[in-house]
Amino acid sequence: MKKYFNLLRVKHYIKNLLVFLPIFFSNNIFNKDKLIVSIARIHYIFTTVFNSLYY
């Protein structure tokens, strides 16, 4: 059972929750345009930061 729990990767759920908290508390979670822009920004920041770690 512990293996299945590890497959759920709960640590990543917590990280994702922290990523979406600002847009949730700004009451823009249902605003499609702002949600798409924030997801794009998050994706850009994470890929830039983590790709720079490999160089």
Backbone as CSV, one residue per row, in Angstrom:
resi,resn,N_x,N_y,N_z,CA_x,CA_y,CA_z,C_x,C_y,C_z
1,MET,0.823,-1.198,0.000,0.000,0.000,0.000,0.868,1.263,0.000
2,LYS,2.000,1.206,0.667,2.883,2.371,0.726,3.420,2.716,-0.661
3,LYS,3.639,1.707,-1.487,4.115,1.954,-2.842,3.086,2.757,-3.635
4,TYR,1.819,2.420,-3.451,0.764,3.143,-4.162,0.649,4.576,-3.660
5,PHE,0.851,4.761,-2.373,0.825,6.110,-1.820,1.971,6.944,-2.385
6,ASN,3.142,6.327,-2.541,4.286,7.034,-3.128,4.032,7.381,-4.586
7,LEU,3.277,6.542,-5.272,2.959,6.831,-6.664,2.064,8.060,-6.809
8,LEU,1.310,8.372,-5.781,0.439,9.557,-5.817,1.244,10.847,-5.756
9,ARG,2.456,10.778,-5.230,3.368,11.921,-5.141,2.710,13.124,-4.459
10,VAL,2.342,12.917,-3.218,1.638,13.942,-2.445,2.474,15.210,-2.314
11,LYS,3.797,15.081,-2.260,4.650,16.276,-2.171,4.395,17.212,-3.344
12,HIS,4.138,16.654,-4.498,3.890,17.474,-5.676,2.519,18.144,-5.602
13,TYR,1.568,17.504,-4.934,0.268,18.144,-4.745,0.426,19.405,-3.916
14,ILE,1.235,19.321,-2.883,1.453,20.483,-2.026,2.128,21.597,-2.815
15,LYS,3.118,21.250,-3.618,3.808,22.249,-4.442,2.824,22.903,-5.412
16,ASN,1.992,22.106,-6.049,1.025,22.646,-7.004,-0.005,23.523,-6.305
17,LEU,-0.365,23.163,-5.108,-1.291,23.997,-4.343,-0.664,25.363,-4.069
18,LEU,0.600,25.389,-3.700,1.277,26.661,-3.444,1.387,27.509,-4.702
19,VAL,1.494,26.865,-5.844,1.591,27.598,-7.102,0.273,28.298,-7.426
20,PHE,-0.844,27.637,-7.139,-2.144,28.193,-7.510,-2.828,28.998,-6.404
21,LEU,-2.235,29.081,-5.247,-2.847,29.866,-4.169,-3.027,31.347,-4.507
22,PRO,-2.039,32.021,-5.106,-2.244,33.449,-5.395,-3.426,33.721,-6.320
23,ILE,-3.569,32.934,-7.367,-4.688,33.181,-8.279,-6.018,32.785,-7.632
24,PHE,-5.983,31.807,-6.738,-7.203,31.414,-6.038,-7.672,32.526,-5.108
25,PHE,-6.756,33.095,-4.339,-7.139,34.132,-3.383,-7.394,35.482,-4.032
26,SER,-7.004,35.657,-5.265,-7.330,36.901,-5.957,-8.681,36.812,-6.663
27,ASN,-9.393,35.709,-6.443,-10.717,35.465,-7.025,-10.702,35.438,-8.549
28,ASN,-9.579,35.055,-9.126,-9.471,34.953,-10.575,-9.344,33.507,-11.047
29,ILE,-9.639,32.567,-10.185,-9.470,31.158,-10.531,-10.438,30.747,-11.646
30,PHE,-11.570,31.422,-11.751,-12.535,31.085,-12.792,-12.459,32.018,-13.995
31,ASN,-11.535,32.958,-13.956,-11.286,33.841,-15.088,-10.334,33.115,-16.036
32,LYS,-10.872,32.652,-17.138,-10.116,31.780,-18.044,-8.844,32.437,-18.579
33,ASP,-8.926,33.699,-18.958,-7.765,34.384,-19.526,-6.630,34.511,-18.513
34,LYS,-6.962,34.938,-17.299,-5.928,35.105,-16.277,-5.365,33.760,-15.832
35,LEU,-6.193,32.724,-15.816,-5.723,31.401,-15.441,-4.732,30.866,-16.471
36,ILE,-5.031,31.056,-17.743,-4.131,30.591,-18.805,-2.813,31.351,-18.759
37,VAL,-2.878,32.662,-18.542,-1.654,33.473,-18.459,-0.818,33.042,-17.259
38,SER,-1.447,32.804,-16.137,-0.683,32.409,-14.949,-0.062,31.027,-15.133
39,ILE,-0.758,30.105,-15.759,-0.191,28.782,-16.018,0.986,28.901,-16.980
40,ALA,0.861,29.739,-17.984,1.961,29.936,-18.934,3.173,30.552,-18.235
41,ARG,2.951,31.512,-17.365,4.062,32.129,-16.632,4.741,31.126,-15.711
42,ILE,3.947,30.343,-15.011,4.505,29.336,-14.112,5.334,28.333,-14.899
43,HIS,4.816,27.903,-16.030,5.540,26.955,-16.876,6.861,27.565,-17.352
44,TYR,6.819,28.789,-17.789,8.027,29.461,-18.272,9.067,29.603,-17.163
45,ILE,8.632,30.017,-15.991,9.562,30.208,-14.872,10.189,28.885,-14.457
46,PHE,9.365,27.858,-14.295,9.899,26.570,-13.866,10.845,25.979,-14.898
47,THR,10.479,26.035,-16.164,11.362,25.455,-17.175,12.658,26.247,-17.295
48,THR,12.587,27.554,-17.176,13.797,28.367,-17.248,14.721,28.078,-16.073
49,VAL,14.169,28.042,-14.881,14.980,27.811,-13.690,15.594,26.416,-13.713
50,PHE,14.774,25.412,-13.969,15.293,24.052,-13.885,16.183,23.692,-15.070
51,ASN,15.977,24.295,-16.221,16.900,24.063,-17.331,18.225,24.753,-17.090
52,SER,18.211,25.882,-16.391,19.471,26.566,-16.105,20.314,25.776,-15.105
53,LEU,19.689,24.923,-14.324,20.442,24.110,-13.367,21.299,23.059,-14.045
54,TYR,20.956,22.698,-15.275,21.697,21.663,-15.971,22.952,22.192,-16.651
55,TYR,23.093,23.508,-16.735,24.267,24.068,-17.417,25.345,24.449,-16.480
